[in-house]
Structure formats: C-alpha cells, structure tokens
Amino acid sequence: MVGAGTDGTKTPGRGGPAIVLVRPQLAVNVGMAARAMANFGLSDLRLVAPKNGWPRTDEHRDTAVAAAAGAIHVLDGARVFPTVGEAVADLTAVYATTARERGQGKPVLAPDEAMAAWAGPVAAGEARGLLFGPERTGLDNDEVALADAVVTFPVDPAYGSLNLAQAVLLVGYEWRRQSAEAGAAALPFGAVERSPPATRDAVLSFFDYLEGELEAAGFFRPDGKQPVMRRNLRNIFHRIGMSEQDVRTLRGAVVRLVEGPRRRGG
C-alpha cells in the first residue's frame, strides 16, 4: 500500500546517517521505521539481531511491508548484523537515542542540535549513525557506551515513551531540516498565489459603498458614535489585508444583500 503524498515518478532520496535498530521486536515497527526514513530521504537501515531474523518471508514480512507503505527500497536495502559493534564498525561517529539519563558523562543533544552537527561531515562523505534500542527496554548501558553522545527528545516528563518509529521520524525530520545536503528541506508546495493586493482606491471605494448602504439601513446609531463605528469597521477590513479579489467578492456580496436575489437567468 502506498500512502497519499507519494509520487512514484520521483527517485527516492538516498544517503544521510545510518539508522541502526538494535534488537527490534516487531515487524510492524521495522516497517514503520523504514517509512519514517523514506519520508526524509534516509536509506541506510541496519538491523542488529532482529527478533526471528531478517529478511522475513512469512506473515511478518507482509506486516513490515504493509507498515512501510511503499518504502520497500529501504526495507529491501536493510543490512543485518549480529552485534552493535559490527553494525557501527564503518561509522566515524555514533549517537545513541535514549529516554533515560545513563550517568556516562556523554554530551546530551536534542535532535536538531545533533543533526545540525552532522550535516557538514555527512555531506563531506563521512558515515555516521544513530542507535535505537528495542521497543520495550531501549538500549542497554554497554550499547550506549559505544556512542559519542546521547540524543534525547524534549517530551513531557510524565509520558516520555516514544514508539520506535516515532523516534526515527523525529530524527529524520531534523536531519532533513538541518542537513546542508538536503536543499530539499523546502516544503513540497506552497500557498496558492492570491490575487494582487487591492489598491487603496479600490478599498476606499468599497468602504464608501458599504458605509453608505449601512447608513441607509440605520446601522450607525446613535449618530454621535458614527465616526468611531466607521473606523472600527474599516480597521476590521484593514487587518485582513484585502486582495483585489477580496474586494470584488465582498462588494458583490453586499450588492446581493442590498438588491436581493438575482432573477433566474439574470
């Protein structure tokens, strides 16, 4: 299943830091982590001693593929290692993600800090990676000890438990946002261009028409408050920052209210 927002005509992003899932327990989380990686152009997925092995060819494989929602290139490219040490052997720097303070005296970084620090080295060709622990227990202390620094998330301390794929998603997002090589960090689309701003002449003409009709309808009462009421009314429209189309639409709406329904066919 491929989700909305997927453009099959474009080549998936490749590169970025390696995502190392240590002893992942659930096939669905592997698939969701692959999807999170693909969202932000990451492609190097490494699995350390996954439960029941990998690649799977049974219903667990089907579960992972479904959860990946089209990020099959990440799943199919995943490499499996028996130990964390072997999984990170070719990397020049490793960060460990954890929700708990480990007392190891390592630098503690937020995801944006971590990925900003890595943007230059990875763009220059260095291989770096992040460790993510098993769903239930997280990384053990010896695994954290292999890392240069700890990455943790500014979660609510009352509920700091992140799903494995959620943690990968947060790091992937910050990589995309901070990475110099991801000039693609721009949003995939922008706001639809509005009509040009209305000229002051058009705005004042609308005010004159609107206020004339309101006065005829007895809106400005008592007479002594009319200047203040006019200013308040005008300021409402000034705050909108009206476009040419806005003025035309509003004027047409008032005309219809004043003149009543159009005759059918008119």
C-alpha positions in Angstrom: 0.0 0.0 0.0 1.3 3.4 -1.0 0.1 6.4 1.0 -1.1 9.8 -0.1 1.6 12.2 -0.9 3.8 9.6 -2.7 5.0 10.5 -6.2 6.1 7.4 -8.0 7.7 9.5 -10.8 10.4 10.8 -8.5 13.5 8.9 -7.3 13.6 8.3 -3.5 16.2 10.1 -1.6 19.3 8.2 -0.5 22.0 8.9 2.0 22.1 10.6 5.4 23.1 8.9 8.6 22.5 5.2 9.2 19.6 4.2 11.3 20.6 1.3 13.5 17.7 -0.6 15.1 19.1 -2.8 17.9 17.1 -6.0 18.6 13.8 -4.8 17.1 11.0 -7.0 18.3 8.1 -6.2 16.0 8.0 -6.4 12.2 5.4 -3.6 12.1 7.9 -1.2 13.8 10.7 -2.1 11.4 8.3 -1.3 8.5 7.1 2.0 10.2 10.7 3.0 10.8 11.5 2.3 7.1 8.6 4.6 6.2 9.8 7.3 8.5 13.3 7.1 6.9 11.9 7.3 3.4 9.8 10.4 4.4 13.0 12.3 4.9 15.4 10.8 2.4 17.2 8.3 4.6 18.1 5.0 3.2 20.7 3.2 5.3 18.8 0.9 7.6 20.8 -1.5 9.8 19.2 -4.2 12.0 21.0 -5.7 14.9 19.8 -9.2 15.9 16.2 -8.6 15.0 13.8 -11.0 16.6 13.0 -14.0 14.4 15.7 -12.9 12.0 15.6 -10.9 8.8 14.6 -10.8 6.0 11.4 -12.5 6.8 9.4 -14.3 4.2 6.2 -15.1 6.2 3.4 -13.0 7.5 5.9 -10.9 9.5 7.4 -9.8 6.2 3.9 -8.9 4.9 3.3 -6.9 8.1 6.5 -5.0 7.7 5.8 -4.3 4.0 2.3 -3.0 4.8 3.6 -0.8 7.6 6.3 0.6 5.3 3.6 2.0 3.0 5.7 1.9 -0.1 9.2 2.4 1.4 10.2 -1.0 0.1 13.6 0.3 -1.1 14.5 0.9 2.5 13.3 -2.5 3.7 15.0 -4.3 0.9 18.2 -2.5 1.4 18.3 -3.3 5.2 21.5 -5.0 6.4 21.6 -7.3 9.3 24.4 -7.6 11.9 24.8 -9.9 14.9 26.2 -7.2 17.2 26.0 -3.4 17.6 29.8 -3.3 17.3 29.7 -4.9 13.9 26.8 -2.7 12.8 28.7 0.5 13.6 32.2 -0.6 12.6 32.4 1.5 9.5 31.0 4.7 11.1 33.1 7.6 12.2 30.6 8.8 14.7 27.7 7.3 16.6 24.9 8.8 18.6 22.6 6.8 20.9 19.0 7.7 21.4 17.6 7.2 24.9 14.8 8.5 27.1 16.8 7.9 30.3 19.8 9.6 31.8 22.6 7.0 31.9 25.3 8.7 34.0 28.0 8.2 31.5 29.1 11.8 31.2 28.4 12.0 27.5 27.1 15.1 25.7 23.3 15.2 25.6 21.8 16.7 22.5 18.4 17.4 21.2 17.7 16.0 17.7 18.1 19.4 16.0 21.5 20.0 17.6 22.6 16.5 16.7 21.6 16.7 13.1 23.0 20.2 12.7 26.4 19.0 14.0 26.4 16.1 11.4 25.2 18.0 8.3 28.6 19.1 7.2 30.5 15.8 7.9 27.9 13.6 6.3 27.7 15.9 3.2 31.5 15.5 3.0 31.2 11.8 2.9 31.6 10.6 6.5 29.5 7.7 7.5 27.6 8.3 10.8 24.7 6.6 12.5 22.1 6.6 15.3 21.3 3.7 17.6 17.7 3.0 18.6 17.0 0.4 21.2 14.4 -2.4 21.5 10.8 -1.3 21.9 10.4 -2.5 25.5 13.7 -1.7 27.1 15.7 0.7 24.9 19.5 0.4 24.6 21.5 -1.1 27.4 24.3 0.8 29.1 27.0 -1.1 27.2 25.4 -0.2 23.9 25.1 3.5 24.9 28.8 3.3 25.9 29.6 2.8 22.2 28.2 6.2 21.3 29.9 9.6 21.2 26.9 11.4 22.5 23.3 10.8 23.6 20.3 12.1 21.7 17.1 12.6 23.6 13.7 14.2 22.9 12.0 17.1 24.7 9.0 15.1 25.6 6.5 15.5 28.5 8.3 14.0 31.5 5.0 12.5 32.6 4.9 10.4 29.5 8.3 10.1 27.7 7.7 6.8 26.0 8.2 7.1 22.2 7.3 4.4 19.7 10.4 3.2 17.9 9.2 4.6 14.5 8.2 7.9 16.1 11.8 8.4 17.4 13.2 7.6 13.9 10.7 10.0 12.4 11.7 12.9 14.7 15.4 12.4 14.0 14.7 12.0 10.2 12.7 15.3 10.3 15.6 17.1 11.9 18.1 15.6 9.5 16.0 16.9 6.6 15.6 20.3 8.2 19.2 20.8 9.3 21.1 19.0 6.5 23.0 21.1 4.1 22.8 18.3 1.5 19.0 18.3 1.8 18.4 21.5 0.0 15.2 19.6 -0.4 14.3 20.7 3.1 12.0 23.2 1.4 8.3 22.3 1.7 6.9 20.3 -1.3 4.4 23.0 -2.1 3.4 26.5 -1.0 0.3 28.5 -0.7 -1.7 29.1 -3.8 -0.8 32.6 -5.0 -3.5 35.1 -4.1 -4.7 37.9 -6.4 -2.7 41.1 -6.1 -3.2 43.3 -3.1 -6.1 45.7 -3.5 -5.3 49.3 -4.3 -6.1 51.9 -1.8 -8.6 53.4 -4.2 -10.4 50.1 -4.5 -10.5 49.7 -0.8 -11.8 53.2 -0.1 -14.4 52.8 -2.8 -15.6 49.6 -1.1 -15.7 51.4 2.2 -17.8 54.3 0.8 -20.3 51.9 -0.8 -20.5 49.6 2.3 -20.9 52.5 4.7 -23.5 54.2 2.5 -25.7 51.1 2.5 -25.2 50.6 6.2 -26.2 54.2 6.9 -29.3 53.8 4.8 -30.2 50.7 6.8 -29.8 52.6 10.1 -26.6 50.8 11.2 -24.8 53.8 12.5 -26.8 54.6 15.6 -26.6 56.7 17.7 -25.3 59.5 15.4 -22.6 60.6 17.8 -20.9 57.2 17.5 -20.8 57.1 13.8 -17.2 58.2 13.3 -15.9 55.5 15.8 -18.1 52.9 14.3 -16.8 53.7 10.8 -13.2 53.5 12.0 -13.8 50.2 13.7 -15.4 48.7 10.6 -12.6 49.9 8.4 -10.0 48.5 10.7 -11.6 45.1 10.5 -11.0 45.0 6.8 -7.6 46.6 7.0 -6.5 43.7 9.3 -7.4 41.2 6.6 -5.1 42.8 4.1 -7.5 42.5 1.3 -6.6 41.4 -2.2 -8.3 42.7 -5.4 -10.4 39.5 -5.5 -11.4 40.0 -1.8 -12.7 43.5 -2.5 -14.7 42.3 -5.6 -16.1 39.4 -3.6 -17.1 41.4 -0.6 -18.6 44.2 -2.7 -20.6 41.6 -4.7 -21.9 40.0 -1.5 -23.1 43.4 -0.2 -24.8 44.2 -3.5 -26.7 41.0 -3.4 -27.8 41.6 0.2 -29.0 45.1 -0.7 -30.6 44.3 -4.0 -32.0 40.9 -3.1 -31.8 37.6 -5.1 -31.0 37.7 -8.7 -33.8 36.8 -11.0 -33.3 33.3 -12.5 -31.4 33.6 -15.7 -30.3 37.1 -14.8 
